[in-house]
Amino acid sequence: MSQRKFTNPERFAIWKHHRAVCYWCGEPLRLLETTIDHFIPERVENNSEELEELRKRYGLASNFAINDYSNWLPCHDRCNNNQAVGNSRGSQLAPSHSEESWSKDLSAL
């Protein structure tokens, strides 16, 4: 469960940016049923060694932040709870979103 509490505008931006689709199962996702997941889990935020290993594994920038739009994913609650157990998209590469792409979506808010 996420430690961070997402605002409605953040939830909307993440949902819209990902085209109203659950990241884990790929099915359509209604805004009202959207939960937000972290691709790189929050638990590693204070573990610099593990965080650095994950940054290298997924080719993430050294300034990659755990609690940032580039790490947040929209999903169904059931998928968020099941993805750790072995979801079909769980081994997929980290989502890549340019800052330019996010800036465009966020400016519409």
N, C-alpha and C positions, 0 to 999 in steps of 0.2 A: 504494500500500500504506500502510495506517495506521501511523503512528509510535506510536500509543498501543496498549498491550496491555490487552485487556479481560478482566476477571475473569469467572468462570463466573456469579456472581450478576448482574453487569451484563448479560451476554449473555442470560441467561434473562429478565430484566426487559424488555429491549428486544424480544426475541422475543414474549413474552407480551403486552406492550402493543400490539404491532402485529398481534395475533391470528394468529400463526404463518404469516404471509404475507410473501413476498418483496416489498419495497417497489418494486423496479424492474420485475419481470415480473408481479406479482400472483398468482403461483402459490403453492400451499401450500409451507411450508418446515419441514423437520424441524429440531429444535433442534440435533442433531449436525452438520448441514450449514450452520448459520447462520454467516455472517460479518457483521461490522458495517462499515457504510459511513458516511461523513459527508456530509450533504446539502451543507453549505458545507465545501469541502475544507480540510484542516489546513494546507495550504501557504499559505493567506491569513492565518493567525493572526498572523503577524509583519509583515503588510503592511497597515497601518492604513487606507491609502487604498482599497485594493481591498475590505477587510472592510467599511468604511463604505458603499461603493457597493452591496455585496450586502445589507447590512442595510436600506438604503433600498429596493432593488429588491423585496425580499421582505417588507417591512414588519416587520422584526425589531426588538426592543427594543434600546436602546443597551447594555444589559448582557448581550446575547446572547453566549453562550460557545461556542466551537468544540467543545470537549471537554465536552459536557454531554448529558444524555438527550434534550433537545429537538432535537439535531442528529444523533443517531445513528439509523441505520436498519438493520433486519435484511435480509439478502439472501443469495441463492445466491452462491457464489464466482464462477461464470461470469457472473452478472449484474453483480457488482461490477467485474469486469474489463472488461465490455462497455459499461457505462452511459456511459462517457466518449466512446465511439465513436458513440453515438446510439441510445439506448434509447427505446422507445415512451413511457415515463413520465418520461423525462429532462427534459422541458420543463415538467413539472408544478410547481405552486407548492410552496414549502417546506412540509413537514409541520407542522401546528399541533397542539400538545399543551399543554394548560393545565398549570400546575404542580400544580393540584389533582388532575388526572387521573394525573399521574406519581406524586404522593404516595400516592395510593390504591394503585397497582400496587406501588410500592416497599415500602409498609408490609406487604405480604403476604409479603415475603421472609424 
